[in-house]
Amino acid sequence: MCRNIRQLHNFEPPATRDEVTAAALQYVRKVSGSSKPSQANQEAFERAVREIAHLTQHLLDDLVTAAPPKDREVEAAKARARAEVRYAR
């Protein structure tokens, strides 16, 4: 899985449209092997991002859980702590 794609489900406040689109963009970049498509592929690339973002939003809207929502700041602090351990010299 691409490290830049973050979990979007079960956060308070919910994921924004920009976050969903950014995840879709990262996915399409990973799958296509290209961070910037050629002009010939630009339309297909952008259409894929739009469609994946749309489907992702539907998925997030339909998922249910009994777990309490996660706090974005707490989760970000945990990620920073993991990164410090991972990249410590």
KADA-V698017 format. One record per residue. PSI is psi in whole degrees, -180 to 180 (none if undefined). OMEGA is omega as a letter, one per 30 degrees, with the letter a starting at -180 (999 if undefined). D_CENTER is the distance of its C-alpha to the mean C-alpha in Angstrom with 2 decimals. Layout:
# KADA-V698017
psi:PSI omega:OMEGA d_center:D_CENTER
psi:PSI omega:OMEGA d_center:D_CENTER
This chain:
# KADA-V698017
psi:142 omega:l d_center:10.73
psi:129 omega:a d_center:9.19
psi:-25 omega:a d_center:9.27
psi:-13 omega:l d_center:6.90
psi:121 omega:a d_center:3.77
psi:154 omega:l d_center:4.40
psi:135 omega:a d_center:6.25
psi:-12 omega:a d_center:6.48
psi:143 omega:l d_center:9.94
psi:46 omega:l d_center:13.22
psi:152 omega:l d_center:12.87
psi:118 omega:f d_center:15.63
psi:162 omega:a d_center:15.21
psi:163 omega:l d_center:12.68
psi:141 omega:l d_center:9.30
psi:166 omega:l d_center:10.46
psi:-38 omega:l d_center:10.53
psi:-40 omega:l d_center:9.45
psi:-41 omega:l d_center:6.13
psi:-44 omega:l d_center:5.75
psi:-40 omega:l d_center:7.47
psi:-40 omega:l d_center:5.81
psi:-42 omega:l d_center:2.90
psi:-42 omega:l d_center:6.39
psi:-45 omega:l d_center:8.24
psi:-41 omega:l d_center:7.14
psi:-49 omega:a d_center:7.93
psi:-40 omega:l d_center:11.06
psi:-44 omega:a d_center:12.05
psi:-49 omega:a d_center:12.07
psi:-41 omega:a d_center:13.94
psi:-19 omega:a d_center:16.25
psi:18 omega:a d_center:16.98
psi:129 omega:l d_center:17.08
psi:-22 omega:l d_center:15.31
psi:108 omega:a d_center:17.91
psi:159 omega:l d_center:19.61
psi:165 omega:l d_center:23.34
psi:-35 omega:a d_center:24.91
psi:-28 omega:a d_center:25.87
psi:-2 omega:a d_center:22.30
psi:-46 omega:a d_center:20.71
psi:-45 omega:l d_center:21.18
psi:-40 omega:l d_center:19.80
psi:-50 omega:a d_center:16.66
psi:-38 omega:l d_center:16.10
psi:-42 omega:l d_center:17.07
psi:-43 omega:l d_center:14.59
psi:-47 omega:l d_center:11.66
psi:-47 omega:a d_center:13.39
psi:-41 omega:l d_center:14.13
psi:-39 omega:l d_center:10.84
psi:-42 omega:l d_center:9.37
psi:-49 omega:l d_center:12.66
psi:-38 omega:l d_center:12.63
psi:-42 omega:l d_center:9.28
psi:-41 omega:l d_center:10.89
psi:-43 omega:l d_center:14.02
psi:-49 omega:a d_center:12.68
psi:-38 omega:l d_center:11.47
psi:-32 omega:a d_center:14.84
psi:-19 omega:a d_center:16.80
psi:142 omega:l d_center:15.75
psi:152 omega:l d_center:18.44
psi:152 omega:l d_center:19.11
psi:-10 omega:a d_center:22.12
psi:146 omega:l d_center:20.35
psi:150 omega:l d_center:20.39
psi:147 omega:l d_center:17.26
psi:150 omega:l d_center:15.81
psi:127 omega:a d_center:16.53
psi:-40 omega:a d_center:13.85
psi:-42 omega:l d_center:16.64
psi:-46 omega:l d_center:17.86
psi:-37 omega:l d_center:14.63
psi:-40 omega:l d_center:14.24
psi:-40 omega:l d_center:17.90
psi:-42 omega:l d_center:17.52
psi:-41 omega:l d_center:14.92
psi:-41 omega:l d_center:17.42
psi:-42 omega:l d_center:20.23
psi:-39 omega:l d_center:18.75
psi:-39 omega:l d_center:18.25
psi:-43 omega:l d_center:21.84
psi:-44 omega:a d_center:23.17
psi:-40 omega:a d_center:21.36
psi:11 omega:l d_center:22.53
psi:144 omega:a d_center:25.88
psi:none omega:999 d_center:28.86
